[in-house]
Amino acid sequence: MPYLDLVARWIWQTTGRTIDQHAVDPVPAAAHLPASADALRLAREVLLNAVDEFRTQLINGDDLTGSATVLANTLSEITEHVNDYEGARIHLDKLINDPDRTVYVATNPVQPVHRRYVNPGDTVLIVLPHSTYLRQQQIAGRAVRAQIHKSDVELDPAEYPGPVRLSHGIAGIYRDPVEDRLYILRATGERRISRR
């Protein structure tokens, strides 16, 4: 198995599916898991840095030579970061425990998925995830041609009148936190992508 960050490993151990495998499942809670995992990663990183900075202040003796309010302020900031972390963790837990997601997992075998790395400027065929927003637009699960930009994608104007732009996350363009590259997903069991 390729390198997994701590959040990805925890999701895989908890659910039996990787984040990528969840992303291709046709359930809104599963489609939202990658973005929620990113939010938890960021909250953990910020919290870890704040705690590390506090520890460094204590090791260096800054608490003895500086104002006592500096320590109190640092602890207050850490408390705010803990609250952000807790909010991100609660949101991810709700997605993991979502009844529709758990029923889908119980009744459908896990699909192997393949990453295809892409770059801004590329025009590729993407399969729109089953997020709540795209289901409301009645385009979830569709295969569409899209041009990838730095922060969003533009759907093929031949298929959609006028410029239709979606953020990467909504369009199913993900960022690999290890490689720091964009990628799209394909379930390797898919024989043919339908263009409904």
N, C-alpha and C positions, 0 to 999 in steps of 0.2 A: 504494500500500500504506500502511495507517495506520502511525503511529509504532510502532516496535518497540524494546524495550530491547535492550541488548547481548547478553544471554543468549538472548532470543527470536530475534534476528537471527542469532546464531551457529548455533542449532538449525536455523533455516530454511535457511541456507547449507549446513550439513552434511548435512541429510537431504532437502531439497527439499520439506519440509512445515512448516507453522507448528505451534506448540504446540497450537493449537485443532484443527487437522486431525489431529494425532496423538491428541488426547483422544477423538475419536469413532471411531478405528480399533478394531476388535474384537480387540485383542491386549493382554495385560496390560502388557507393557513400554511400549507406547504410552500406555496409560491412566495409567501412573505418571509419565510425562514432565512433566506440569504441576507436580506436587508436587516432583519432583526439580529442576526449573528454579527453583522458588521457593527451595529450599534453597541452590542455587548463588548465586542473586541475593543472598540474605541473607549468605552467607559472603563474597561479594565486597564487599558494602557494609561489613561489619565490618572486613575486612582493609584496605580503602581508608581507612576512618576512622582505623584504628590507624597506618597508614603516614603519613597526613597529619598526625596528632598528633605523631609522631616527627619528621617534617620540620619542623614548627613549632617544636618544642623546639630543634632545631639552628639554625634561622634566628634565633630569639630569643636564642640563646646560653645557654640553660638548661643545656647540657652543661658550660659553662665556670664557671657560678656555683653550680650545684647539685652534689649528690653523684653520683659516677660510677655508683653502684648504680642510680640512677633510670634512666639510659640502658640499663643491662644489663637491668633489669626490663622496660622498654618493648620492648627487642629480644626478650626471652623471650615477652612477650605476643604480639608480631607472629609469632613462630615458631608459637605455638599457633593463631593465626588462619590461618596458612598451612596448617597440618595440617588444620584444619576445611575450608578451601577445597579442599584436595587430595582429602579424603574425599568432598565433595559433587561434585567434578568427576569422580572415578572412578566414583561411583554413576551419574551422568548418562551418562558414556561407556558403561557397561555396558548401560544401557537403549537407547542409540542403536545399539549394535552387537549387540543381542539378535538371534539368528538368526530367531526367529519374526517379529519386527518387520520385519527387513530383507526376508524372503521376502514378507511381506504387502505391503510397499511396492512391491516389484518386480513383483508380480502383480496389484495393484489400483491403478487410477488415483486420484489425489488427489481428495477430495471438497471442494467449496466448503462452508464452514460459516458460519452466521449466529449472532451473539451476541444474546441477549435479556437485557437488564439487569433484575435483580430486586432486591427489598428484603426485609429481615426483616418477617415478617407476611404476605407474599404466599403464596398457595397456587397452585402451578403444576404442570404436567405435566413431569416430568424423565425422561430416559433414563439409567438407571444405567450407568456406565462398566464396561468389561471388566477391572476390577482383579482381582488374585488373590483378595482377600477376597470380593468379590461373586460371583466365579465359584464359590468354595467354598460360598457360600450359595445357589447356583443361581438368582440373580436378576440377574446381569449382562446388560445389554442390554434389560432390561424397561423399559417406559414406566409410570411410577407417578405418582400425584398425591402431592405432598408440600408441607407447610407449612414455609416457610423461617424459621429463627430466627437469632439473631446469630452463632452458631458451629456450628449443626448444622441438620438438617432432620428432620421427623417424617413418616414415610410414612403414607399414608391408612389409618386403622385398619379401614376397611371391606375393604381388601385384605389387611391383615396383622393377625392377632389380637394385641391388646395393643399398647402403644406401641413402635414401632420407630424408633429415632433413629440417624442416621448423621452423621458430621462432614461439613462442606461438601465437602472434598476427595474423600472416599470416595463421596459422593452425586453428584458431577459438578457441584458449584456452585463456580465459580472466582472469584478476585478479580483484577480488572484492576489491574496494578501502576501504571499511568499514571493511570487515572481513580479508583482506589481505590473501585471499585464491584463488587458481586457480579454474576455473569452465568451463564447456562446456554447450552448449545450445541445447535444443530440442524444436521444436514447438510442443505444446501439441496436436495440431490437426493432426499431422502426424500419419497416420495409420501404415505405414511401411517405413522404410528407404531403399531406393533403393541403390544397390551397382553396379552402372553402370560400 
